[in-house]
Amino acid sequence: MTYQDVFTVFWEQVKESIKEGTFAKLTMAKTIGKPELKNIFIRPIYADEDFKVLLKYSFRPREVEDIEEELSLDESLTIVKSHLKTHFLSVLLFSTVKDVTFKVNKKGLGSITETHPTFKNVTQA
């Protein structure tokens, strides 16, 4: 399977964790090279009407201020996809049930691994 196909399976797990109310955080990590952009974090904003996320760009030079945006889940998906394999090689889903890691290897193949949860409770942004 291509990394895009595996990522689709991973993103379904993200949506499922949101639906179940167990979504704690999403982090893009494993940068390619030494870019200024160090991480991208996505935290939930559970509202009565819509589910939104707070997307935060974290930069390597401390002089550069982090950028935060409130987005829909679909908008955040577009951003995650645009940085995958260009700036980052992994995406970590933290939920209160399990942690799920999506990785792209050097050959461009995707993989998913699951571990015990890091978070016990969901904290809203």
N, C-alpha and C positions, 0 to 999 in steps of 0.2 A: 504494500500500500504506500502511496505517496505521503509525504508529511502533511499535505493539505487534507487528505482523507482521514488521517489519524487525528489531526487537529479538530476536524469536524466532530469526531467521537468525543474528544476532550471537551469541546465547547458545549456539547449536549449535557455533559456532567456538570458544567458550570450552571447552565440553565436549570437543571434539576435541583441543584443545591439552593438556588435562589427560590425556586418554587416551594421547596421544603422548609425554607427559612433557616438553613444551616450555613449559608455562604458567609464567610468571615472576611476574606481578602484574596486578591489575585495579584501576583507579582511577576513581572518579566525580569529575568536575570540572565546570567552568562552572556555578558556583552561580547561582541566581536571586536577585537582590537581594544583600543583605549579611547573610546568616544567620550565626549563631554556628558552625554546622557548616560547616567549610571543605572537607573531603574525606572520602571513605570509601575505604580501601585494603583490598584482599583479597590475601593472600599464601598460597602453598600450604604445606601440611603433608603431605608424602608419608609415609605409614605403611605397614607391611606389610599390614595388613588393610583399612583404609579411607582414603580420601582426605578430608582435612579442610582447612579454610582458617582463617586467622587474620584476622578482620575488625577493622579499626581505624577508629574515628571520630576524626577530627582536628578540633579546634575553633579558631576564630579568636582569641579572647582567650587569651593564653598562660597565664593564671591557671587556666583550665579544663583539667583533666587529660584526656588522650586516654583513650578507652575501647576495650578490646580484648576480643574474644570468639572462642572456638574453636567453629566451626560446620561443619555438613555443607554441601556445595555447594548442595543444594536450599534449605536455610535461608538461605544468603547470597543466593540468587536472590530470595527473598521480600523481603528487605531492600532489595536493589538496585531491584527493581520499585517498592517503596513510596516510594522517594526520587526516582525518575525522573519528570521533568516537574513535580515539586512543589518539589524543592530543587536538582536538577542537570539539566543539559541534555546531558551527554555521559558516555560510559563508554569507557575505554580499556583494551584488552586488550594486555598486553605478553607476547610469547612469544619464544622463541629463533629462531623462523622468520620472524615478521612481527609488526608492531604493527597492531592493528585498532581503529579508532575508530568508535563509534556516536554519532550526534548527532540531537537533535530540534530542528527549526527553529521559528520563531515561529508558523508555520502548523500545527504539530503533526505534520509529516511527518518520518519517520526516514530516515537515510542511513548508509551504511557506507563507510569509506575504509580502504585498507591502505597501509602504508609499510614501509620497511626496519626490521628489529628493533633495538630499543634495547639489549636484553639479549643477551649471548652465552651466559650460563650461568644455570641455575635456582638461586636461593638459597631455601632453606626458611626459614620464619618460626621 
